[in-house]
Amino acid sequence: MCDKGSMAQYTRVSGFVGLITLQNPPVNALSAAVRQGIVDMVERALSDPIVKSVVICGQNGNFCGGADIKEFGTNMSGPPLVPMIDAIEAANKPVVAAIEGSALGGGLELALGCHYRIAHSKARLGLPEVTLGLLPAAGGTQRLPRLVGVPAALNLITTGRHVTAAQALQLGIVDQVTDHNAVDVAVTFSLSVAGQSLDARRISTYLCPLPSDFDALFEGVMQKVRQSARGAIAPVACVQAVRAAATLPYTKGMEREQELMATLFTSGQARAQQYCFFAQRAVGRWRMPSGARWETSKPRPVHKAAVIGLGTMGRGITVALAQTGLSVVAVETQEKQLMEAKQAVSGMLERGAKRHGVVPTLDRISYSQNIQAIAEVDLVIEAVFEDMALKTEVFQQLSAVCKPGTLLCTNTSALDVDKLASETPNPELVVGMHFFAPAHVMKLLEVVYGPRSSPQAVATAMQLGKKMGKVSVAVGNCRGFVGNRMLMPYLQQAFFLLEEGATPELVDQALEEFGFPMGVFRMSDLSGLDIGWRVRKRDELVEPDMASGKSARIRQGSRYSPLGDLLCEQGRFGQKTGRGWYQYDKPGSRVARSDPWLHSFLVEYRARHGLVPRSIDHQEVLERCLYALINEGFRILEDGIAAGPEDIDVIYVFGYGWPRHRGGPMFYAGMVGLAKVLERLEHYQQAHPDVPYLQPCSLLRRLVAGGSPPIHRWREVIKKHQSQL
Ligand SMILES: CC/C=C/CC(=O)SCCNC(=O)CCNC(=O)[C@H](O)C(C)(C)COP(=O)(O)OP(=O)(O)OC[C@H]1O[C@@H](n2cnc3c(N)ncnc32)[C@H](O)[C@@H]1OP(=O)(O)O
């Protein structure tokens, strides 16, 4: 017997089992139609006298990816999840969840309403709502602590992390894990428990086990989430909801859960985080200005890759490649450096494998001092020192050594990929792969194409990024690509603010309260002030004698702050030298402390240049640093370097610490209001006419003139704007 009409299919199997299969590919999200289907099919199974037990599963080996996130911004219709799940739990026939693939969010909450849960060994479970700015409001915050205890529930709900089936079994979330077909196992199991009392199987009736250190536990977790969430409201609400589970009867706890969810559901933070979810997926559907796109560009197979240069970046890239299962040839010409790198790479792989409970992939890597060793690889990632002449030389060697068709990638954060490509006989095979340090940890990868890069080369680099677990964004070639190009006006404004009266502490505090993990000055101290100094020297911005006179603050016709250069001249390179914008106990130490020397230095500097310090508030810091950065984002869109605002936002959220609950710079601009951003840029530009970065971009003006359309409509405006430039 079978009903195939609805988005939850009903079949009677093994004579007496009602099998309900969710059918909403690709992840069987709980759309209104699916929820209606479940309600109808459960009712049907329970009212059928022949049916002794019920199994709920998902089509195509995937249980359920949770509520349909696409419905959130709409007028939600259809049966709500809470009464649907309550009705399943209240059923008088055993209902078993057969979990294959994922059981996430509402999917896991549905399973928690069932009387038993059987998972396939490869399944993954979790309550990731917090990552969408929400909490598990279909009873998840009330049932999970009752089932697994408060500490484990707090951990899962406030982080949103997924667990494996084995971990879920250990925690008590599932009753059985199988390597066989989970649906078949669940069907057999459901018959074996048919007729037995279900009193002890309804989680909502359990007493929540209370930890002895109850208050200390909640205080500790609350402090931790407030520190790490930096202004995000969902993790805090998650803690409050779990606390309700531990202190209130189930129905009262549910009321609290719903109340907290109501605040989150309509919040700007939830909108921002859900935008991030879809933006992260949208960047995979890349396209180039030539019209080449992800759907029509087939990647080349890559079985064997090489990394050239085993400094910090090269080592991280080698680890990331080996962890995907590729054979890697790691080349370093200096013997000592090669030996050190081998040891470091092995250590990183061993630690990673230990964390994941797997065998390290050391034997996938062969090390060599000889570049001839890469003759047979399919793809090379060059990661030598950031110097154009050196990279050009390496690329010429690569072209001579590699088999025809080998893809040549350069790991660079700023150099001209097109210029490098032009030095090779096959520029179509060249792309940039801008990794972020540490390369085996950071999620972001900018794949940089030049005008001559082939779509196939881009497709191959994008696919390799995905295999490495990266969020890869295809961007055009320009100075600093997307991320670093936008960082320039941000840094510049921070320097100017110091000249005008701010301190590093004030600027950093404003940015950290906004949600960045580190303010701009603490971040500069961490990455090293000498890096920017080297670039400024190369750009001939650093003057040999900067001691006096107004001219020292003008370079190439624009306002310039030599503050960073002056610090470097004093050997203050940041954490590594124990002194930078802050002071540290010793070189390499990470705890930044205010430095009276720096404050006196700023006072003397301002006096020398006739600058009268004024009081600067957090709002000005945010407006000047962030709007200047956003303005450059609009220029990047205008220039076609990024295909859409989502690309920029994903780069900033995954690579630059932009707080996810604020969606990314371009989304944030939309939230603030494009007209407001424009008005403030105009205001600051009038006050600082010698700062070109504050000159509002014409695309921003056009969007405002067009009534500030929502972000998903910007691409249409950009296209029109570009065609008229
Ligand atoms: C009333 C409020 C109740 C809230 C409770 C909730 O349930 S909130 C939702 C909680 N669930 C999640 O957060 C899970 C989100 N999904 C994922 O983490 C992953 O998609 C996955 C399920 C682990 C599968 O990963 P995989 O890499 O295999 O695929 P993709 O991520 O690329 O997804 C494929 C397409 O499916 C879309 N999608 C995924 N989940 C949902 C969802 N819950 N709702 C709507 N759409 C979803 C995703 O956008 C992809 O679509 P494309 O069009 O192909 O980009």
The ligand as an SDF file (V2000), in Angstrom:
LIG
                    3D

 55 57  0  0  0  0  0  0  0  0999 V2000
   10.2300   27.5990   12.6890 C   0  0  0  0  0  0  0  0  0  0  0  0
   11.6880   27.7560   12.8680 C   0  0  0  0  0  0  0  0  0  0  0  0
   12.3610   26.4570   13.0630 C   0  0  0  0  0  0  0  0  0  0  0  0
   13.6890   26.3570   12.9270 C   0  0  0  0  0  0  0  0  0  0  0  0
   14.3460   25.0740   13.0910 C   0  0  0  0  0  0  0  0  0  0  0  0
   15.2620   24.6990   11.9530 C   0  0  0  0  0  0  0  0  0  0  0  0
   15.2300   23.5910   11.5750 O   0  0  0  0  0  0  0  0  0  0  0  0
   16.2550   25.8670   11.2670 S   0  0  0  0  0  0  0  0  0  0  0  0
   17.1320   24.9440   10.0220 C   0  0  0  0  0  0  0  0  0  0  0  0
   18.1980   24.1230   10.6460 C   0  0  0  0  0  0  0  0  0  0  0  0
   18.9040   23.3660    9.6740 N   0  0  0  0  0  0  0  0  0  0  0  0
   20.0910   23.7280    9.2020 C   0  0  0  0  0  0  0  0  0  0  0  0
   20.6450   24.7220    9.5950 O   0  0  0  0  0  0  0  0  0  0  0  0
   20.6950   22.8320    8.1800 C   0  0  0  0  0  0  0  0  0  0  0  0
   21.1140   23.6340    6.9870 C   0  0  0  0  0  0  0  0  0  0  0  0
   21.6760   22.8010    5.9550 N   0  0  0  0  0  0  0  0  0  0  0  0
   22.9090   22.2980    6.0070 C   0  0  0  0  0  0  0  0  0  0  0  0
   23.6460   22.4400    6.9530 O   0  0  0  0  0  0  0  0  0  0  0  0
   23.3940   21.5740    4.7940 C   0  0  0  0  0  0  0  0  0  0  0  0
   22.6420   22.0210    3.7090 O   0  0  0  0  0  0  0  0  0  0  0  0
   23.2820   20.0460    4.9010 C   0  0  0  0  0  0  0  0  0  0  0  0
   21.8920   19.6060    5.2660 C   0  0  0  0  0  0  0  0  0  0  0  0
   24.2940   19.5230    5.9130 C   0  0  0  0  0  0  0  0  0  0  0  0
   23.6150   19.4400    3.5070 C   0  0  0  0  0  0  0  0  0  0  0  0
   24.8930   19.9060    3.0960 O   0  0  0  0  0  0  0  0  0  0  0  0
   25.3840   19.7090    1.5940 P   0  0  0  0  0  0  0  0  0  0  0  0
   26.7670   20.2640    1.5280 O   0  0  0  0  0  0  0  0  0  0  0  0
   25.1650   18.3300    1.1720 O   0  0  0  0  0  0  0  0  0  0  0  0
   24.4200   20.5750    0.6900 O   0  0  0  0  0  0  0  0  0  0  0  0
   24.2010   22.1340    0.6600 P   0  0  0  0  0  0  0  0  0  0  0  0
   24.4930   22.7670    1.9260 O   0  0  0  0  0  0  0  0  0  0  0  0
   24.8950   22.6840   -0.5400 O   0  0  0  0  0  0  0  0  0  0  0  0
   22.6260   22.2410    0.4240 O   0  0  0  0  0  0  0  0  0  0  0  0
   22.0160   21.7690   -0.7650 C   0  0  0  0  0  0  0  0  0  0  0  0
   20.8880   22.7100   -1.1140 C   0  0  0  0  0  0  0  0  0  0  0  0
   19.8980   22.6020   -0.0990 O   0  0  0  0  0  0  0  0  0  0  0  0
   19.6040   23.8900    0.4330 C   0  0  0  0  0  0  0  0  0  0  0  0
   19.2810   23.7130    1.8450 N   0  0  0  0  0  0  0  0  0  0  0  0
   19.9830   23.0350    2.7460 C   0  0  0  0  0  0  0  0  0  0  0  0
   19.3570   23.0370    3.9300 N   0  0  0  0  0  0  0  0  0  0  0  0
   18.2210   23.7350    3.7560 C   0  0  0  0  0  0  0  0  0  0  0  0
   17.1430   24.0900    4.6190 C   0  0  0  0  0  0  0  0  0  0  0  0
   17.1050   23.6910    5.8950 N   0  0  0  0  0  0  0  0  0  0  0  0
   16.1590   24.8240    4.1100 N   0  0  0  0  0  0  0  0  0  0  0  0
   16.1580   25.2070    2.8100 C   0  0  0  0  0  0  0  0  0  0  0  0
   17.1460   24.8980    1.9400 N   0  0  0  0  0  0  0  0  0  0  0  0
   18.1600   24.1710    2.4170 C   0  0  0  0  0  0  0  0  0  0  0  0
   20.8760   24.6830    0.2130 C   0  0  0  0  0  0  0  0  0  0  0  0
   20.6060   26.0410    0.2000 O   0  0  0  0  0  0  0  0  0  0  0  0
   21.3130   24.1690   -1.1340 C   0  0  0  0  0  0  0  0  0  0  0  0
   20.5330   24.8250   -2.1000 O   0  0  0  0  0  0  0  0  0  0  0  0
   21.1640   25.3550   -3.4340 P   0  0  0  0  0  0  0  0  0  0  0  0
   20.0450   26.0210   -4.1380 O   0  0  0  0  0  0  0  0  0  0  0  0
   21.7000   24.1480   -4.1390 O   0  0  0  0  0  0  0  0  0  0  0  0
   22.2530   26.2720   -3.0540 O   0  0  0  0  0  0  0  0  0  0  0  0
  1  2  1  0
  2  3  1  0
  3  4  2  0
  4  5  1  0
  5  6  1  0
  6  7  2  0
  6  8  1  0
  8  9  1  0
  9 10  1  0
 10 11  1  0
 11 12  1  0
 12 13  2  0
 12 14  1  0
 14 15  1  0
 15 16  1  0
 16 17  1  0
 17 18  2  0
 17 19  1  0
 19 20  1  0
 19 21  1  0
 21 22  1  0
 21 23  1  0
 21 24  1  0
 24 25  1  0
 25 26  1  0
 26 27  2  0
 26 28  1  0
 26 29  1  0
 29 30  1  0
 30 31  2  0
 30 32  1  0
 30 33  1  0
 33 34  1  0
 34 35  1  0
 35 36  1  0
 35 50  1  0
 36 37  1  0
 37 38  1  0
 37 48  1  0
 38 39  1  0
 38 47  1  0
 39 40  2  0
 40 41  1  0
 41 42  1  0
 41 47  2  0
 42 43  1  0
 42 44  2  0
 44 45  1  0
 45 46  2  0
 46 47  1  0
 48 49  1  0
 48 50  1  0
 50 51  1  0
 51 52  1  0
 52 53  2  0
 52 54  1  0
 52 55  1  0
M  END
$$$$
